[in-house]
Amino acid sequence: MRLPRLLSTLLCLPALALADEDRVLTVATWGGAYEDSQRAAYFEPFTEQTGIEVRTVAYDGGLQVLRDHLASGRVEWDVIDMIQSDARAACDEGLLDPIPPDILEPAPDGTPPEQDFMAGAIDPCFITQIVFSTVIAYDDRAFPGVKPRRVEDFFDLETFPGKRALRRAPVGLLEWALLSLSVPREQLYDLLSTRRGLDLAFRQLDGIRPEIVWWTRGDEPVELLTSGRVAMASGYNGRFFQAQVMEGAPISVIWDGQLVGFNSWAIPRGTDQADLAQQFIGFATRTENLAAQANRISYGPARHSARRRIGLHVEAGIPMRAHMPTARDHMDEAVIRDHRWYSQTVNLREQWFREWLEGNGESGGQ
């Protein structure tokens, strides 16, 4: 009986290989320099190893776009790169497929994944892969004399005049508004859980409302700064690294009050390629692949073994550790995003933010 089975298996191999070559994995991710680093560290090596093409679609965060995609009845995304709080909220809403933890490989020295990944990275619905931060950057040309250095400088239009670019979402700006009022970091989320705290934050934002330019795509803050349309902008630290360090753009980063967050791989509910999605996530979260991305862009890996492999930028030869959000001197005044608070307040934050925008009229022309 073994011989016929063996012959049958061998005859099927070419067809199976052809089927794999014809398969396409669709990944929803964030574009720009970040996606470039993913392509080099994950997408192209995965295709080289498996023969399966990786295609990407634009995704800029949030849950509504995922809800709309699933509601369309045609689930074309196989993997989605989500901010951890969004992934947790999506999981609670039943928008994600489960991910078995046994897809994760141990560290090169044999350390099990559950010990090698940072705490909270392995979840039934997502696997966290990187540490990033949302920071404030400014146009060097706008401030030839005294430079802004603190979060409160973002709200000081008298000393540091000019337009301010903020993401058009209730993410990050509320914490910074309270920090600028000298609220201690450890009290931010307790205060933001009250109406009083929210009123304080929005009242502080009212002070710069006429100068706000809203952005929605991750590549916009750099464009707004380098074009001179704004003097200061919120944005992702890796985007600013690419512009400032790699491309020589005249911008500088304020690390004070950096909002440290995490990005996670997740699988949208209903994809017919869950097996392939799991295979990709297992591959992309290998130690060597996470380190390969960190040596291309300043986002820290979620595995201890990968962080130990961070060295020089693969093209520029720049030491990368000093540019990570987790660098020691960057963490002194950092705010660790409370992902549980974010996931539990999704609808309320969106409602409060919408009411604030509509209550006084939007500004900034975005």
Stockholm file with secondary structure:
# STOCKHOLM 1.0

chainA/1-366         MRLPRLLSTLLCLPALALADEDRVLTVATWGGAYEDSQRAAYFEPFTEQTGIEVRTVAYDGGLQVLRDHLASGRVEWDVIDMIQSDARAACDEGLLDPIPPDILEPAPDGTPPEQDFMAGAIDPCFITQIVFSTVIAYDDRAFPGVKPRRVEDFFDLETFPGKRALRRAPVGLLEWALLSLSVPREQLYDLLSTRRGLDLAFRQLDGIRPEIVWWTRGDEPVELLTSGRVAMASGYNGRFFQAQVMEGAPISVIWDGQLVGFNSWAIPRGTDQADLAQQFIGFATRTENLAAQANRISYGPARHSARRRIGLHVEAGIPMRAHMPTARDHMDEAVIRDHRWYSQTVNLREQWFREWLEGNGESGGQ
#=GR chainA/1-366 SS CHHHHHHHHHHHHHHHHHHHHHCEEEEEECCHHHHHHHIIIIIHHHHHHHCCEEEEEECCSCSHHHHHHHHTTCCCCSEEEEEHHHHHHHHHTTCBCCCCGGGSCCCTTCCCHHHHBCTTCBCSSEEEEEEEEEEEEEEGGGCSSSCCCSHHHHTCTTTSCSCEEEESSSSSHHHHHHHTTTCCGGGHHHHHTSHHHHHHHHHHHHTTGGGEEEECSTTHHHHHHHTTSCSEEEEEHHHHHIIIIITCCSEEEEEEEEEEEEEEEECBTTCTTHHHHHHHHHHHTSHHHHHHHHTTSSCEESBHHHHTTCCBCTTTCCBSGGGSTTSHHHHTTCEECCHHHHHHSHHHHHHHHHHHHHHHCCCSCC
#=GC SS_cons         CHHHHHHHHHHHHHHHHHHHHHCEEEEEECCHHHHHHHIIIIIHHHHHHHCCEEEEEECCSCSHHHHHHHHTTCCCCSEEEEEHHHHHHHHHTTCBCCCCGGGSCCCTTCCCHHHHBCTTCBCSSEEEEEEEEEEEEEEGGGCSSSCCCSHHHHTCTTTSCSCEEEESSSSSHHHHHHHTTTCCGGGHHHHHTSHHHHHHHHHHHHTTGGGEEEECSTTHHHHHHHTTSCSEEEEEHHHHHIIIIITCCSEEEEEEEEEEEEEEEECBTTCTTHHHHHHHHHHHTSHHHHHHHHTTSSCEESBHHHHTTCCBCTTTCCBSGGGSTTSHHHHTTCEECCHHHHHHSHHHHHHHHHHHHHHHCCCSCC
//
